Amino acid sequence: MMHNWAAQAISRIEADFKRSSDTHLLKVELPAVKNICLYLKDESTHPTGSLKHRLARSLFLYGLCNGQINENTTIVESSSGSTAISEAYFAQLLGLPFIAVVPKSTSQEKIDEITFYNGQCHLVEAKDIYSEAARLAVELKGHYMDQFTFAERATDWRGNNNIADSIFSQMAFEPFPTPSWIVVSAGTGGTSATIGRYIRYRCHPTQLCVADPEHSVFFDYYQTGDKTLVSDRGSMVEGIGRPRVEPSFISSIVDKMTKVPDAASFATIHFMEKLLNRRCGGSTGTNLYAAFQIISELNAKNQEGSVVSMICDGGERDLNTYYNNQWLEENGFDIAPYRKKLEKFYETGFLDAV
């Protein structure tokens, strides 16, 4: 009977996947850059509004196929927001209780979205989310999804319509179909692991750049190889950057890492609002600023090609923070110098230092 329930659960997840058409690949026009094309994989169009929808689906399938999730399992996750929202969605789809262990600082908007899918929120100090999630799962005889450990292994990186497979398929008829660079940021590291492995498995010459926000240790770990690194504060860009080196972040498949100032990330989403006529989440700003840096470098060398990055989520959850001038000022973010720099990049194709 347990096998029958698992088979039905997997079938429901696959049916949900079939109902959701693949996310779009948007071409961004940069008139000053003639021979380099920029594309954005728009992950905000998933049913739960973010890139984490893919991760949540993979983690549920991983747990089901490993026999860790059954019809009576309480699902527990440690998350700052978006992963918990997506996992709450899939738990509701399967009729399972879901508890998100989230930092006390998590925005009310994200808590409301988790509860919209009948998930419960257990608020703790940010440093305690891992241990408390593991403790709760044991106490309730549930399953701790542990995205920060299993993100890199839950997704089939060889293909099966993962995000990398989708990008290369959608690029097939573009002027430069094989990207010169793919630029992503890292929260768990699952997306960069999937893309980096896929590039190597398919023998593509594409290089992978990972953009890291301030107060995250991934960039320093990439440079030093020190897995014991910790930061005394979390990233201000929700969804990416970590105060510790997560097990699912695989540095060996990354060709380049860059540290993006938070003010640059926030300035970029304000700048992109003019280009795309829409608001994007903070991590999209981190991605795009790093992509602009690479485009500027390629342009300076008179090279041609394509650069692909992504819109991780929409900006609707950030109206009271990144799009609020008072919040930016109170938190010490002066985005004006970066706005000027980005406008000059749009006019010239070159991104100068501030």
C-alpha positions in Angstrom: 0.0 0.0 0.0 2.9 2.4 0.8 4.3 1.8 -2.7 0.8 2.6 -4.2 0.6 5.9 -2.3 4.1 6.9 -3.4 3.3 6.1 -7.0 0.2 8.2 -6.8 2.2 11.0 -5.1 4.8 11.0 -7.9 2.1 11.0 -10.5 0.5 14.1 -8.9 3.9 15.9 -9.0 4.5 14.9 -12.6 1.0 16.0 -13.6 1.7 19.4 -11.9 4.9 19.6 -13.9 3.1 18.9 -17.2 0.5 21.6 -16.4 3.2 24.1 -15.9 4.8 25.1 -19.3 8.5 25.7 -19.2 9.6 29.2 -18.1 10.4 31.7 -20.8 13.9 32.8 -21.9 13.8 36.5 -22.4 16.1 38.5 -24.7 17.2 41.8 -23.2 18.1 44.5 -25.7 21.3 46.3 -25.1 21.7 48.7 -28.0 25.3 49.7 -27.2 26.5 46.1 -27.3 26.4 44.9 -30.9 27.8 41.4 -30.8 26.9 40.1 -27.3 23.3 38.9 -26.6 21.9 38.8 -23.1 19.1 36.4 -22.1 17.2 35.9 -18.8 15.6 32.6 -17.8 12.4 33.9 -16.1 11.8 31.6 -13.1 9.3 33.9 -11.6 6.5 32.3 -13.7 6.5 29.0 -11.8 3.3 28.4 -9.8 4.9 29.5 -6.6 6.7 32.4 -8.2 10.4 31.5 -7.9 13.3 29.3 -9.0 12.8 27.4 -5.7 9.8 25.7 -7.3 12.2 23.4 -9.2 14.2 22.6 -6.1 11.1 21.8 -4.0 9.8 19.5 -6.7 13.1 17.7 -6.9 13.4 17.4 -3.1 9.9 15.8 -2.9 10.7 13.4 -5.7 14.0 12.6 -4.0 12.3 11.9 -0.7 9.6 9.8 -2.2 11.9 7.7 -4.3 14.2 7.1 -1.3 11.2 5.9 0.8 11.6 8.8 3.2 8.1 10.3 2.6 4.9 8.4 3.0 1.2 9.3 3.4 1.7 10.1 7.1 4.9 12.1 6.9 5.2 15.6 8.3 7.5 17.6 6.1 10.0 19.9 7.8 12.3 22.4 6.2 14.7 25.2 7.3 14.3 28.1 4.9 14.4 31.9 4.7 11.2 32.0 2.6 11.0 31.0 -1.1 11.9 27.3 -0.7 9.4 27.0 2.2 6.7 28.6 0.0 7.3 26.1 -2.8 7.6 23.1 -0.5 4.3 24.1 1.2 2.7 24.1 -2.2 3.8 20.5 -2.9 3.0 19.3 0.6 -0.5 20.6 0.1 -0.7 18.9 -3.3 0.1 15.6 -1.6 -2.1 16.2 1.5 0.9 16.3 3.9 1.5 18.6 6.8 4.3 21.0 6.4 6.3 23.0 8.9 8.8 25.7 7.9 11.5 26.6 10.4 12.2 30.2 9.4 14.3 33.1 10.9 12.3 35.5 13.1 13.3 38.2 10.6 11.4 36.6 7.7 9.0 39.1 6.1 5.3 38.8 6.9 4.6 38.6 3.1 6.5 35.3 2.9 5.0 33.9 6.1 1.5 34.7 4.6 2.4 32.8 1.4 3.6 29.7 3.4 0.3 29.7 5.4 -1.7 30.2 2.2 -0.6 26.7 1.2 -1.6 25.5 4.7 2.0 25.4 5.9 3.0 26.3 9.5 5.8 28.6 10.4 8.1 28.0 13.3 10.1 31.1 14.0 13.5 30.9 15.6 16.8 32.8 15.6 18.5 32.6 12.2 21.5 30.6 13.6 19.1 27.9 15.0 17.1 27.0 11.8 19.2 23.9 11.0 19.2 22.3 14.4 15.6 23.2 15.2 14.3 21.7 11.9 16.3 18.5 12.5 15.0 18.3 16.1 11.3 18.9 15.0 11.6 16.2 12.3 12.8 13.6 14.9 10.2 14.7 17.4 7.3 14.4 14.9 8.8 11.3 13.2 8.7 13.4 10.0 11.2 14.1 7.2 13.6 17.0 7.3 14.1 18.0 3.6 17.4 19.7 4.4 17.7 21.8 1.2 21.2 22.9 2.1 22.5 19.4 2.0 20.5 17.7 -0.7 19.9 20.5 -3.3 23.0 19.4 -5.4 22.0 15.7 -5.6 18.1 15.8 -5.8 18.1 17.2 -9.3 19.0 15.0 -12.3 21.9 17.1 -13.7 22.2 15.0 -16.9 19.0 16.3 -18.3 15.3 15.4 -17.8 14.3 19.0 -18.5 16.3 20.5 -15.6 17.1 24.2 -15.8 20.3 23.7 -17.8 18.7 21.4 -20.3 15.9 23.9 -20.7 18.3 26.8 -21.3 20.3 25.1 -24.0 17.2 23.9 -25.7 15.7 27.3 -25.8 18.9 28.9 -27.1 19.0 26.5 -30.1 17.9 29.1 -32.8 19.7 32.2 -31.3 22.6 33.9 -33.1 25.0 32.4 -30.5 23.2 29.2 -29.4 25.9 28.0 -27.0 26.3 30.6 -24.2 29.7 31.9 -23.6 28.8 32.4 -19.9 25.9 31.4 -17.6 25.6 33.6 -14.6 23.8 32.5 -11.4 23.9 33.3 -7.7 24.0 30.6 -4.9 21.7 30.0 -1.9 21.9 26.3 -1.5 24.2 25.9 -4.5 21.9 23.4 -6.2 21.3 25.5 -9.4 25.0 26.2 -9.9 25.8 22.5 -9.3 23.1 21.4 -11.9 24.2 23.8 -14.5 28.0 23.3 -14.0 27.7 19.5 -14.2 25.4 19.6 -17.2 27.9 21.9 -19.1 30.6 19.4 -18.5 28.5 16.3 -19.2 27.4 17.8 -22.6 31.0 19.0 -23.3 29.9 22.6 -23.9 32.6 25.3 -23.9 30.2 27.5 -21.7 31.7 28.9 -18.5 29.8 29.3 -15.3 30.0 32.4 -13.1 28.5 32.5 -9.6 27.7 35.9 -8.1 27.8 36.2 -4.4 26.3 39.0 -2.2 27.9 40.7 0.7 28.2 38.8 4.0 28.2 35.5 2.3 31.1 33.1 2.7 30.8 31.3 -0.7 33.1 33.7 -2.5 35.8 33.4 0.2 35.4 29.6 0.3 35.9 29.6 -3.5 39.2 31.5 -3.1 40.5 29.7 0.0 39.0 26.3 0.0 38.3 26.7 3.8 35.0 24.9 4.6 35.0 26.2 8.2 34.3 29.8 7.2 31.4 31.5 8.9 30.0 35.0 8.8 28.5 36.8 11.8 25.6 38.1 9.8 23.3 36.9 7.0 22.9 38.2 3.5 20.6 41.2 3.0 19.7 39.7 -0.4 17.0 37.1 0.5 17.4 33.7 -1.0 21.1 33.8 -1.8 24.4 33.9 0.1 25.0 32.0 3.3 26.8 32.6 6.6 28.4 29.2 6.4 29.6 26.9 3.6 26.7 24.7 2.7 27.3 21.0 1.8 25.4 21.5 -1.5 27.7 24.2 -2.8 30.2 22.6 -5.2 33.0 25.1 -5.9 34.9 22.8 -8.3 32.4 23.2 -11.1 32.5 27.1 -11.0 34.8 28.9 -13.5 34.5 32.3 -11.9 33.1 33.9 -8.8 32.4 37.6 -8.2 31.3 39.5 -5.1 28.5 41.9 -5.8 27.9 44.8 -3.4 24.3 44.8 -2.0 23.8 48.4 -3.2 24.7 47.3 -6.7 22.2 44.5 -6.5 19.4 46.8 -5.4 20.4 49.5 -8.0 20.3 46.9 -10.7 16.7 45.8 -10.0 15.6 49.5 -10.1 17.5 49.9 -13.4 16.0 46.7 -14.8 12.5 47.9 -14.0 13.0 50.5 -16.7 14.3 47.9 -19.2 11.7 45.2 -18.6 8.8 47.2 -17.2 8.6 44.9 -14.3 10.0 44.3 -10.8 12.3 41.5 -10.0 13.6 40.1 -6.7 16.9 41.1 -5.1 18.8 38.1 -6.2 18.0 38.9 -9.8 19.9 42.2 -9.3 23.0 40.2 -8.0 22.8 38.0 -11.1 22.4 40.8 -13.6 25.1 43.0 -12.2 27.6 40.2 -12.5 26.3 39.5 -16.0 26.8 43.1 -17.0 30.4 42.9 -15.7 31.0 39.9 -17.9 29.4 41.6 -21.0 31.5 44.7 -20.4 34.7 42.5 -20.2 33.8 40.7 -23.4 32.9 43.9 -25.1 36.3 45.4 -24.2 38.0 42.5 -25.8 35.8 42.8 -29.0 34.5 39.3 -28.4 31.1 38.1 -29.4 28.7 35.5 -27.9 25.8 35.2 -25.6 25.4 35.5 -21.8 22.5 33.8 -19.9 21.3 34.7 -16.4 18.0 34.4 -14.7 15.1 36.2 -13.0 14.9 34.1 -9.7 11.6 35.6 -8.5 9.4 38.6 -8.9 9.7 41.8 -6.8 6.2 41.7 -5.3 7.6 40.3 -2.1 10.1 43.1 -1.8 8.0 46.2 -2.1 8.6 47.1 1.6 12.4 46.6 1.3 14.4 46.8 -1.9 11.8 49.0 -3.6 11.3 51.2 -0.6 13.6 54.3 -0.6 13.1 54.7 3.2 14.2 51.1 3.9 17.2 51.5 1.6 18.2 54.7 3.4 17.7 53.3 6.9 19.8 50.3 6.0 22.6 52.4 4.6 22.3 51.6 0.9 23.1 54.4 -1.5 22.1 53.1 -4.9 22.6 56.3 -6.8 26.2 55.8 -7.8 25.4 52.3 -9.1 22.3 53.6 -11.0 24.6 56.1 -12.8 27.1 53.4 -13.6 24.4 51.1 -15.0 22.9 53.9 -17.1 26.4 54.6 -18.5 26.7 50.9 -19.2 23.5 50.9 -21.2 24.7 53.9 -23.2 28.3 52.7 -23.8 28.4 48.9 -23.2 31.1 49.4 -20.6 30.6 49.0 -16.8 33.2 51.2 -15.0 34.2 50.9 -11.4 32.3 53.1 -8.9 
